[in-house]
Amino acid sequence: DFLKKDEFPRPRSGSVLFANRNQLMVWGGMTQVILGEGDGRFLVSIDLPDVEGPVLEVLDLITYEWRRQKTFGDIPEMGKSSYHTVIYNTLYMFGGCTTVYCNSLYKLDLITFTWSKLNTLHSPPSMCEGGMVHYGRTLIIFGGKGKPLMTNLQRNPTSNDSIPNGATITTRFGATFNPNFSFGYTFDDGWNNVMYEYDIISDKWQEIGCEGDRPPPCSRFSFNKIDRQRALLFGGKQDKYKTTYKDVYILDLETKHWTRYSPNLSTNKR
């Protein structure tokens, strides 16, 4: 109870949450509103309204006081579930979801609070709910939910090449796209376990391969660095309600080798 109620940030989920220079910062996300009247009222999830302008909500970790920080420049829409990481005093943010899936890459200077949209080459598909870490001069993203992955057939199409709607897709680097099949319908999105690498100097994306036990296609997992050269992935889900994972995976960011650690060695189940 060290904060007054009206000093808390607006309720939301799916936000970009990160720490920098003794400050905890929150951007975007989604909230809920009640529509209708009387017994006909119902709860609807919507993107966080931008009624106060393009602001970060910032918690000072020394004084425990909240403030709103206005931002400037090439301001992205306040979507949800973006990939993000912080390198020194710069936030990098990729993809996410507004009314559609997105695949733009932005950076935010955390000194001037100025956004820049990066004009990158060979961007990944539009997607959200995955993870991002940095290593050296690169950003590495993994997994998530969104549009189908690009295949060799789509890169070099011929008159006889096609990908059936709702088909499972495998890329040349071994990543898999599992289509979203719910309530008897196949939707034009799905889950993946693709890895992309962005070079900060050359402004280029590329899909990269990996070795070892690659995690399955999934979204909504935790993905964070645990030391200079390794990142840890935990959990995740697929099929909305049907499959939730509990395994731990370690990615060597230099060799791109995955190692799986089961929380229950006696059964080794997900």
C-alpha positions as CSV (number, residue, x, y, z in Angstrom):
1,D,0.0,0.0,0.0
2,F,2.9,2.4,-0.5
3,L,1.2,3.8,-3.6
4,K,-2.0,5.7,-3.8
5,K,-4.7,4.0,-5.8
6,D,-4.8,6.8,-8.4
7,E,-1.1,6.6,-9.0
8,F,-1.1,3.1,-10.4
9,P,-1.0,2.7,-14.2
10,R,-4.1,1.9,-16.1
11,P,-5.2,-1.8,-15.9
12,R,-4.0,-3.8,-18.9
13,S,-2.5,-7.0,-20.1
14,G,-0.2,-7.8,-23.0
15,S,1.9,-4.6,-22.4
16,V,5.6,-4.0,-23.1
17,L,7.2,-3.9,-19.7
18,F,10.9,-3.2,-19.2
19,A,13.4,-1.7,-16.7
20,N,16.0,0.9,-17.4
21,R,18.1,3.2,-15.1
22,N,16.1,2.5,-11.9
23,Q,12.8,2.9,-13.7
24,L,10.1,0.4,-14.6
25,M,8.3,1.4,-17.8
26,V,5.0,0.3,-19.4
27,W,3.8,0.8,-23.0
28,G,0.6,-0.3,-24.6
29,G,-1.4,-3.4,-23.9
30,M,-5.1,-4.2,-23.8
31,T,-7.8,-3.5,-21.2
32,Q,-11.5,-4.4,-20.7
33,V,-14.7,-2.3,-20.9
34,I,-18.3,-3.1,-20.0
35,L,-20.8,-2.7,-22.8
36,G,-24.6,-2.8,-22.7
37,E,-27.0,-2.1,-19.9
38,G,-28.6,-4.0,-17.0
39,D,-28.6,-7.8,-17.3
40,G,-27.4,-7.4,-20.9
41,R,-24.0,-6.1,-19.9
42,F,-20.9,-7.9,-21.1
43,L,-17.1,-7.5,-20.9
44,V,-15.1,-6.8,-24.0
45,S,-11.3,-6.8,-24.4
46,I,-9.9,-3.8,-26.4
47,D,-6.6,-2.2,-27.1
48,L,-5.6,0.3,-24.5
49,P,-7.2,3.6,-25.5
50,D,-4.7,6.3,-26.4
51,V,-6.8,9.0,-24.6
52,E,-3.8,10.5,-22.8
53,G,-1.5,10.6,-25.8
54,P,1.5,8.4,-26.6
55,V,2.8,8.1,-23.1
56,L,4.9,5.7,-21.1
57,E,3.8,5.0,-17.6
58,V,6.9,5.0,-15.5
59,L,7.6,3.8,-11.9
60,D,10.6,5.3,-10.2
61,L,12.2,2.3,-8.3
62,I,13.8,4.6,-5.8
63,T,10.8,6.7,-4.7
64,Y,8.1,4.3,-5.8
65,E,6.2,7.1,-7.5
66,W,4.4,6.8,-10.9
67,R,4.6,9.4,-13.6
68,R,3.5,9.6,-17.2
69,Q,6.2,10.3,-19.8
70,K,5.2,11.7,-23.2
71,T,7.0,10.3,-26.2
72,F,7.8,11.8,-29.6
73,G,8.9,11.0,-33.2
74,D,7.6,8.0,-35.2
75,I,5.2,6.9,-32.6
76,P,3.9,3.3,-33.0
77,E,0.3,2.4,-32.4
78,M,-0.4,1.3,-28.8
79,G,-0.9,-2.3,-29.6
80,K,-0.2,-5.4,-27.5
81,S,2.1,-8.4,-27.2
82,S,5.1,-6.9,-29.0
83,Y,8.6,-8.5,-29.0
84,H,11.0,-6.2,-27.1
85,T,14.4,-5.8,-25.5
86,V,16.5,-3.0,-24.1
87,I,20.1,-2.3,-25.2
88,Y,21.8,0.3,-23.0
89,N,19.4,3.3,-23.2
90,T,17.4,2.1,-26.3
91,L,14.2,0.0,-26.4
92,Y,13.7,-2.1,-29.5
93,M,10.2,-3.2,-30.2
94,F,9.0,-5.5,-33.1
95,G,5.6,-6.7,-34.2
96,G,2.6,-7.0,-31.9
97,C,-1.1,-6.7,-32.6
98,T,-3.5,-3.8,-33.0
99,T,-6.5,-4.6,-35.2
100,V,-4.1,-6.7,-37.3
101,Y,-0.8,-8.4,-36.8
102,C,2.2,-6.1,-37.3
103,N,5.8,-6.6,-38.4
104,S,7.4,-3.1,-38.0
105,L,10.5,-2.6,-35.9
106,Y,10.8,0.6,-33.8
107,K,13.4,1.9,-31.4
108,L,12.8,4.3,-28.5
109,D,15.6,6.5,-27.1
110,L,15.1,6.3,-23.4
111,I,17.0,9.6,-22.8
112,T,15.0,11.8,-25.2
113,F,11.9,9.5,-25.4
114,T,11.9,9.8,-29.2
115,W,10.7,6.9,-31.4
116,S,12.2,5.9,-34.7
117,K,10.8,3.5,-37.2
118,L,13.5,1.4,-38.7
119,N,13.3,0.7,-42.5
120,T,14.6,-2.8,-42.4
121,L,15.2,-5.4,-45.1
122,H,13.6,-8.9,-45.2
123,S,11.3,-8.4,-42.2
124,P,9.8,-11.4,-40.5
125,P,6.0,-12.2,-41.0
126,S,3.5,-10.2,-39.0
127,M,3.2,-11.8,-35.5
128,C,3.0,-11.2,-31.8
129,E,3.3,-13.0,-28.4
130,G,6.8,-14.3,-29.0
131,G,10.2,-13.3,-27.4
132,M,13.2,-11.2,-28.1
133,V,16.7,-11.0,-26.7
134,H,19.9,-9.2,-27.8
135,Y,23.3,-10.6,-28.4
136,G,26.2,-8.5,-29.6
137,R,25.0,-6.3,-32.5
138,T,21.9,-8.5,-33.1
139,L,18.4,-8.9,-32.0
140,I,17.0,-12.5,-31.9
141,I,13.3,-13.2,-31.9
142,F,11.7,-16.6,-31.4
143,G,8.2,-18.0,-31.9
144,G,4.8,-16.4,-31.4
145,K,1.5,-16.3,-33.2
146,G,0.7,-14.6,-36.5
147,K,0.7,-14.9,-40.2
148,P,2.1,-18.0,-42.0
149,L,5.9,-18.3,-42.4
150,M,7.6,-17.8,-45.8
151,T,8.7,-21.1,-47.5
152,N,11.1,-21.8,-50.3
153,L,8.1,-22.2,-52.7
154,Q,6.8,-18.8,-51.8
155,R,10.3,-17.2,-52.3
156,N,10.7,-18.9,-55.7
157,P,7.2,-19.7,-56.9
158,T,6.4,-21.5,-60.1
159,S,3.0,-22.0,-61.8
160,N,2.5,-25.4,-60.1
161,D,3.6,-24.5,-56.6
162,S,1.1,-23.7,-53.9
163,I,0.6,-24.0,-50.2
164,P,-2.9,-25.3,-49.2
165,N,-4.9,-23.1,-46.9
166,G,-4.5,-24.4,-43.3
167,A,-1.5,-26.5,-44.1
168,T,1.4,-27.0,-41.7
169,I,4.4,-25.1,-43.1
170,T,8.1,-25.9,-42.6
171,T,10.8,-23.4,-43.6
172,R,14.2,-24.2,-45.1
173,F,15.8,-23.8,-41.6
174,G,13.4,-26.3,-40.0
175,A,10.9,-23.9,-38.3
176,T,7.3,-25.0,-38.3
177,F,4.0,-23.1,-38.6
178,N,1.0,-24.8,-37.2
179,P,-2.3,-23.2,-38.4
180,N,-5.0,-22.0,-36.1
181,F,-7.8,-24.6,-36.3
182,S,-10.7,-23.9,-33.9
183,F,-14.4,-24.7,-33.7
184,G,-14.2,-26.5,-37.1
185,Y,-12.6,-23.6,-38.9
186,T,-9.1,-22.9,-40.2
187,F,-8.0,-19.3,-39.7
188,D,-5.3,-17.4,-41.6
189,D,-2.9,-17.3,-38.6
190,G,-1.2,-19.8,-36.3
191,W,1.8,-20.6,-34.1
192,N,5.5,-20.9,-35.0
193,N,8.9,-21.7,-33.7
194,V,10.9,-19.6,-36.1
195,M,14.1,-17.8,-35.2
196,Y,15.0,-14.5,-36.9
197,E,18.1,-12.3,-36.3
198,Y,18.3,-8.6,-36.9
199,D,21.6,-6.9,-37.4
200,I,21.5,-3.4,-35.9
201,I,24.4,-2.2,-38.1
202,S,23.2,-3.4,-41.5
203,D,19.4,-3.0,-40.8
204,K,18.8,-6.5,-42.1
205,W,16.7,-9.4,-40.9
206,Q,17.4,-13.0,-41.7
207,E,15.9,-16.3,-40.7
208,I,18.5,-18.4,-38.8
209,G,18.8,-22.1,-38.2
210,C,19.5,-23.8,-34.9
211,E,20.6,-27.1,-33.4
212,G,19.4,-29.3,-30.6
213,D,15.9,-29.5,-29.1
214,R,14.1,-26.6,-30.7
215,P,10.9,-25.7,-28.7
216,P,7.6,-26.5,-30.3
217,P,5.5,-23.8,-32.1
218,C,4.0,-21.7,-29.3
219,S,3.3,-18.2,-27.9
220,R,3.0,-16.5,-24.5
221,F,6.2,-18.0,-23.1
222,S,8.9,-16.3,-21.0
223,F,12.2,-15.7,-22.9
224,N,15.0,-13.9,-21.1
225,K,18.8,-13.8,-21.0
226,I,20.4,-15.5,-18.0
227,D,23.9,-14.5,-18.7
228,R,25.9,-12.9,-21.6
229,Q,25.6,-15.9,-23.9
230,R,22.5,-17.8,-22.9
231,A,18.7,-17.2,-22.9
232,L,16.1,-19.2,-21.1
233,L,12.6,-20.0,-22.5
234,F,9.9,-21.3,-20.1
235,G,6.3,-22.4,-20.8
236,G,4.1,-21.2,-23.7
237,K,0.8,-22.3,-25.2
238,Q,-0.9,-23.3,-28.4
239,D,-4.4,-24.0,-29.6
240,K,-5.8,-21.2,-27.3
241,Y,-7.0,-23.6,-24.5
242,K,-5.8,-27.1,-25.4
243,T,-2.0,-27.1,-25.0
244,T,0.1,-25.4,-22.4
245,Y,3.8,-26.2,-22.0
246,K,6.0,-26.4,-18.8
247,D,9.4,-27.3,-20.2
248,V,12.6,-25.2,-19.8
249,Y,14.8,-24.6,-22.8
250,I,18.3,-22.9,-22.8
251,L,19.5,-21.3,-26.0
252,D,23.2,-20.7,-26.6
253,L,23.2,-17.4,-28.4
254,E,26.6,-18.0,-30.0
255,T,26.1,-21.5,-31.3
256,K,22.3,-21.3,-31.6
257,H,22.0,-24.6,-29.8
258,W,18.8,-25.4,-27.8
259,T,18.9,-27.7,-24.7
260,R,15.7,-28.9,-23.1
261,Y,15.3,-29.5,-19.4
262,S,12.2,-31.3,-18.2
263,P,10.8,-30.3,-14.8
264,N,9.8,-33.9,-14.1
265,L,12.5,-36.3,-15.2
266,S,10.4,-39.3,-14.1
267,T,7.6,-38.7,-16.6
268,N,9.2,-36.3,-19.1
269,K,5.7,-35.1,-20.1
270,R,4.5,-31.7,-21.2
